[in-house]
Amino acid sequence: MRATTRTAYGFLTPYLLIFAAFWVWPIIYSFYLSFLATRVQPWTFNPTFNWGRLIIDPAFFNAFKNTMIILVIQVPVMIALATLLAVLLNSQLLRARGIMRFAFFAPVVVGEVAYAAVFRLMFQADFGVINKLLGLIGVAPVSWSSNPTAAMALIIMAVTWRWVGYNAIIILSGLQSIPEDVYEAATLDRVSKTKQFFFITLPLLRPIILVCVVLSVIGTMQLFAEPFLITNRGGPGGATETLGLFLYRQGFTVLNFGYASAVAYTIAAIAVVISALNFWLGRDPK
């Protein structure tokens, strides 16, 4: 037994060393950096330098506000669309279901730079196809890149388009695990399809939907690519700057590593709190 244990740990050792070097140590070191004043030479230990600035920094609260706006609007809309899409993809009346499922999952596979470039071209103010279509129905062109509200709407639409299919596939797996005899019994009792959806499907899907919500919350708290690539680094005037983009700017543009570390741990803490709240609200009342 001891020889078997040593052999097992021998195989695990290379992975554990790599995990410790590139995951555990950076996490510990970044926490240590959050207590250092890294804008002075040499770096000095000053716990209030970064954490004290964090609670009074208007730029941080602007990024926090933008992230919460995206979170509150985009996540519920995306989960609702993903649930409806999963039900449609699970329908026996749908032909070529395999192709349709792949088509809706495909946006996740597309590279962020490629899809961001497509969205920027589609929503370009002068020759974008979206403004052309709006003009056909008598709507004035929208300055998607220079209007703060329009830019935020563009980010929400882009993130929803990219991830709604991914969440739909997860929810679809939950749908397929629901026994058919439950629906057959409800049909025999003359329960309408609408009531079956609200009183059978949704309650049984609650754990799966909760997982999707938590994953979406974590992803939104780290949102970076869309505001960086689509709205030109959080423009206009920081109207779409998220916490992830703010963290990047502090760490790799300003090179304020201590403050960036404090921001990173704040983002992680907020994500944990919101996720825990979701788990608590979505718990089984029984």
C-alpha positions as CSV (number, residue, x, y, z in Angstrom):
1,M,0.0,0.0,0.0
2,R,2.8,2.4,0.8
3,A,4.6,1.6,-2.5
4,T,1.3,2.3,-4.3
5,T,0.8,5.6,-2.5
6,R,4.4,6.7,-3.3
7,T,3.9,5.8,-6.9
8,A,0.6,7.8,-7.1
9,Y,2.2,10.9,-5.5
10,G,5.2,10.5,-7.8
11,F,2.9,10.8,-10.8
12,L,1.1,13.8,-9.2
13,T,4.3,15.6,-8.2
14,P,5.0,17.3,-11.6
15,Y,1.4,18.7,-11.7
16,L,1.5,19.8,-8.1
17,L,4.7,21.6,-8.6
18,I,3.4,23.4,-11.7
19,F,0.1,24.2,-9.9
20,A,2.0,25.6,-6.9
21,A,4.4,27.7,-9.1
22,F,1.8,29.1,-11.5
23,W,-1.4,29.2,-9.4
24,V,-0.8,29.0,-5.6
25,W,2.3,31.2,-5.4
26,P,0.9,34.0,-7.6
27,I,-2.3,34.1,-5.5
28,I,-0.3,34.4,-2.3
29,Y,2.1,36.9,-3.7
30,S,-0.6,39.1,-5.2
31,F,-2.3,39.3,-1.8
32,Y,1.1,40.4,-0.3
33,L,1.4,43.0,-3.1
34,S,-1.9,44.5,-2.1
35,F,-0.2,45.8,1.1
36,L,2.7,47.3,-0.7
37,A,3.1,50.9,-2.0
38,T,4.4,50.0,-5.5
39,R,4.4,53.6,-6.9
40,V,7.5,54.4,-4.9
41,Q,11.0,53.0,-5.0
42,P,11.8,50.9,-3.2
43,W,8.4,49.3,-2.6
44,T,7.3,49.8,1.0
45,F,4.9,48.0,3.2
46,N,1.9,50.3,3.7
47,P,-1.5,48.5,4.2
48,T,-3.6,51.6,3.9
49,F,-1.9,52.9,0.7
50,N,-4.0,50.6,-1.6
51,W,-6.9,49.5,0.5
52,G,-7.5,53.0,1.7
53,R,-7.5,54.4,-1.8
54,L,-9.9,51.7,-2.9
55,I,-12.8,53.0,-0.8
56,I,-12.5,56.6,-2.0
57,D,-11.4,56.1,-5.7
58,P,-14.2,57.4,-8.0
59,A,-12.7,55.5,-11.0
60,F,-13.1,52.2,-9.1
61,F,-16.7,53.0,-8.2
62,N,-17.4,54.0,-11.8
63,A,-16.1,50.6,-12.9
64,F,-18.0,48.9,-10.1
65,K,-21.2,50.7,-11.2
66,N,-20.8,49.7,-14.8
67,T,-20.2,46.1,-13.9
68,M,-23.3,46.0,-11.7
69,I,-25.4,47.5,-14.5
70,I,-24.2,44.7,-16.9
71,L,-24.7,42.1,-14.2
72,V,-28.3,43.2,-13.2
73,I,-29.5,43.5,-16.8
74,Q,-27.5,41.0,-18.9
75,V,-27.5,38.0,-16.6
76,P,-31.3,37.7,-16.1
77,V,-32.0,38.4,-19.7
78,M,-29.4,35.8,-20.9
79,I,-30.6,33.1,-18.5
80,A,-34.2,33.6,-19.5
81,L,-33.3,33.4,-23.2
82,A,-31.1,30.4,-22.6
83,T,-33.9,28.6,-20.8
84,L,-36.4,29.3,-23.6
85,L,-33.8,28.3,-26.2
86,A,-33.1,25.1,-24.4
87,V,-36.8,24.2,-24.3
88,L,-37.0,24.8,-28.1
89,L,-33.8,22.8,-28.8
90,N,-35.3,19.9,-26.8
91,S,-38.5,19.9,-28.7
92,Q,-39.2,16.7,-30.7
93,L,-40.8,18.9,-33.4
94,L,-37.5,20.6,-34.2
95,R,-35.7,19.1,-37.2
96,A,-31.9,18.9,-37.4
97,R,-31.6,19.4,-33.7
98,G,-27.9,18.5,-33.7
99,I,-27.1,21.2,-36.2
100,M,-29.2,23.8,-34.4
101,R,-27.5,23.0,-31.1
102,F,-24.1,23.5,-32.6
103,A,-25.1,26.7,-34.3
104,F,-26.2,28.3,-31.0
105,F,-23.1,26.9,-29.2
106,A,-20.7,28.1,-31.9
107,P,-20.3,31.8,-30.7
108,V,-18.3,30.4,-27.7
109,V,-15.9,28.8,-30.1
110,V,-15.4,32.0,-32.1
111,G,-12.3,34.0,-31.0
112,E,-13.0,37.1,-28.9
113,V,-11.0,39.4,-31.3
114,A,-12.9,38.1,-34.3
115,Y,-16.4,38.5,-32.9
116,A,-15.5,41.9,-31.4
117,A,-14.4,43.1,-34.8
118,V,-17.6,41.9,-36.3
119,F,-19.7,43.7,-33.7
120,R,-17.8,46.9,-34.2
121,L,-18.4,46.8,-37.9
122,M,-22.1,45.9,-37.5
123,F,-22.7,48.7,-35.1
124,Q,-20.5,51.3,-36.8
125,A,-22.3,54.7,-36.8
126,D,-21.9,55.6,-40.5
127,F,-21.9,52.4,-42.5
128,G,-22.9,49.6,-40.0
129,V,-25.6,47.2,-41.0
130,I,-27.6,47.9,-37.8
131,N,-27.9,51.6,-38.5
132,K,-28.8,50.8,-42.1
133,L,-31.6,48.5,-40.9
134,L,-32.8,51.2,-38.4
135,G,-32.9,53.7,-41.2
136,L,-35.2,51.4,-43.2
137,I,-37.8,51.6,-40.5
138,G,-37.5,55.3,-40.0
139,V,-35.2,55.3,-36.9
140,A,-32.4,57.8,-36.7
141,P,-28.8,56.4,-36.7
142,V,-27.4,55.6,-33.3
143,S,-23.9,56.7,-32.3
144,W,-23.1,53.4,-30.7
145,S,-19.4,54.3,-29.8
146,S,-20.0,57.8,-28.6
147,N,-23.3,57.5,-26.7
148,P,-22.7,56.1,-23.2
149,T,-26.2,54.4,-23.0
150,A,-25.8,53.0,-26.5
151,A,-22.3,51.7,-25.8
152,M,-23.5,50.0,-22.6
153,A,-26.4,48.4,-24.6
154,L,-23.9,47.2,-27.2
155,I,-21.8,45.5,-24.6
156,I,-24.8,43.8,-23.1
157,M,-26.0,42.6,-26.5
158,A,-22.5,41.3,-27.4
159,V,-22.1,39.4,-24.1
160,T,-25.6,37.9,-24.4
161,W,-25.0,36.8,-28.0
162,R,-21.8,35.1,-27.1
163,W,-22.9,33.2,-24.0
164,V,-26.7,32.5,-24.3
165,G,-26.0,29.4,-26.4
166,Y,-23.4,28.1,-23.9
167,N,-25.9,28.4,-21.1
168,A,-28.7,26.9,-23.2
169,I,-26.6,23.7,-23.8
170,I,-26.1,23.4,-20.0
171,I,-29.8,23.9,-19.3
172,L,-30.6,21.5,-22.1
173,S,-28.6,18.7,-20.4
174,G,-30.8,19.3,-17.3
175,L,-33.9,19.1,-19.4
176,Q,-32.9,15.8,-20.8
177,S,-32.5,14.4,-17.3
178,I,-36.1,15.1,-16.4
179,P,-38.1,11.8,-16.7
180,E,-40.7,11.7,-19.4
181,D,-43.2,10.0,-17.2
182,V,-43.5,13.2,-15.2
183,Y,-44.8,15.0,-18.3
184,E,-47.0,12.0,-19.3
185,A,-48.7,12.0,-15.9
186,A,-49.3,15.8,-16.2
187,T,-50.7,15.4,-19.6
188,L,-53.1,12.7,-18.4
189,D,-54.2,15.1,-15.7
190,R,-54.9,17.6,-18.5
191,V,-52.2,20.1,-17.3
192,S,-51.5,22.6,-20.1
193,K,-48.0,22.9,-21.6
194,T,-47.6,26.4,-20.0
195,K,-48.4,25.1,-16.5
196,Q,-46.0,22.1,-17.1
197,F,-43.3,24.6,-17.9
198,F,-43.8,26.8,-14.9
199,F,-44.7,24.1,-12.3
200,I,-42.6,21.1,-13.5
201,T,-39.8,22.2,-15.8
202,L,-38.6,25.3,-14.0
203,P,-38.6,23.8,-10.5
204,L,-36.7,20.7,-11.7
205,L,-34.3,22.9,-13.6
206,R,-33.6,25.1,-10.6
207,P,-30.2,23.6,-9.6
208,I,-29.0,23.8,-13.3
209,I,-30.2,27.4,-13.7
210,L,-28.5,28.3,-10.4
211,V,-25.2,26.9,-11.7
212,C,-25.6,29.0,-14.9
213,V,-26.4,32.1,-12.8
214,V,-23.3,31.7,-10.6
215,L,-21.0,31.0,-13.6
216,S,-22.5,34.1,-15.4
217,V,-21.9,36.3,-12.3
218,I,-18.3,35.2,-12.0
219,G,-17.8,35.8,-15.8
220,T,-19.4,39.2,-15.6
221,M,-17.2,40.3,-12.7
222,Q,-14.2,39.4,-14.9
223,L,-15.6,41.0,-18.1
224,F,-12.7,42.4,-20.1
225,A,-12.6,41.6,-23.8
226,E,-15.9,43.2,-24.8
227,P,-15.3,46.7,-23.3
228,F,-11.6,46.6,-24.3
229,L,-12.2,45.5,-28.0
230,I,-15.7,46.7,-28.9
231,T,-16.0,50.1,-27.1
232,N,-12.3,51.0,-27.3
233,R,-11.1,50.3,-23.8
234,G,-14.2,51.2,-21.9
235,G,-15.3,54.3,-23.8
236,P,-16.8,56.7,-24.3
237,G,-15.2,58.4,-21.3
238,G,-15.2,55.3,-19.1
239,A,-18.9,54.7,-19.6
240,T,-18.3,51.0,-20.2
241,E,-15.2,50.4,-18.2
242,T,-15.7,47.3,-16.1
243,L,-13.8,46.1,-13.0
244,G,-11.8,43.7,-15.2
245,L,-10.7,46.5,-17.5
246,F,-10.0,48.8,-14.5
247,L,-7.8,46.0,-13.0
248,Y,-5.9,45.7,-16.3
249,R,-5.4,49.4,-16.6
250,Q,-4.0,49.7,-13.1
251,G,-1.7,46.7,-13.4
252,F,-0.4,46.8,-17.0
253,T,-0.9,50.4,-18.1
254,V,-0.1,52.4,-15.0
255,L,2.0,49.5,-13.6
256,N,0.5,50.0,-10.1
257,F,0.8,46.4,-9.1
258,G,-0.1,46.9,-5.5
259,Y,-3.4,48.7,-6.2
260,A,-4.2,46.2,-9.0
261,S,-3.8,43.4,-6.5
262,A,-6.2,45.0,-4.1
263,V,-8.7,45.5,-6.9
264,A,-8.3,41.8,-7.9
265,Y,-9.1,40.6,-4.4
266,T,-12.0,43.0,-4.1
267,I,-13.4,41.6,-7.4
268,A,-13.0,38.0,-6.1
269,A,-14.7,38.9,-2.8
270,I,-17.7,40.6,-4.5
271,A,-18.1,37.6,-6.8
272,V,-18.0,35.2,-3.8
273,V,-20.6,37.3,-1.9
274,I,-23.0,37.5,-4.9
275,S,-22.6,33.8,-5.7
276,A,-23.2,32.8,-2.1
277,L,-26.3,35.1,-2.1
278,N,-27.6,33.3,-5.3
279,F,-27.0,29.9,-3.7
280,W,-28.9,31.0,-0.6
281,L,-31.8,32.4,-2.6
282,G,-31.9,29.4,-4.8
283,R,-31.8,26.8,-2.0
284,D,-34.4,24.1,-1.7
285,P,-37.0,25.4,0.7
286,K,-37.5,21.9,2.0
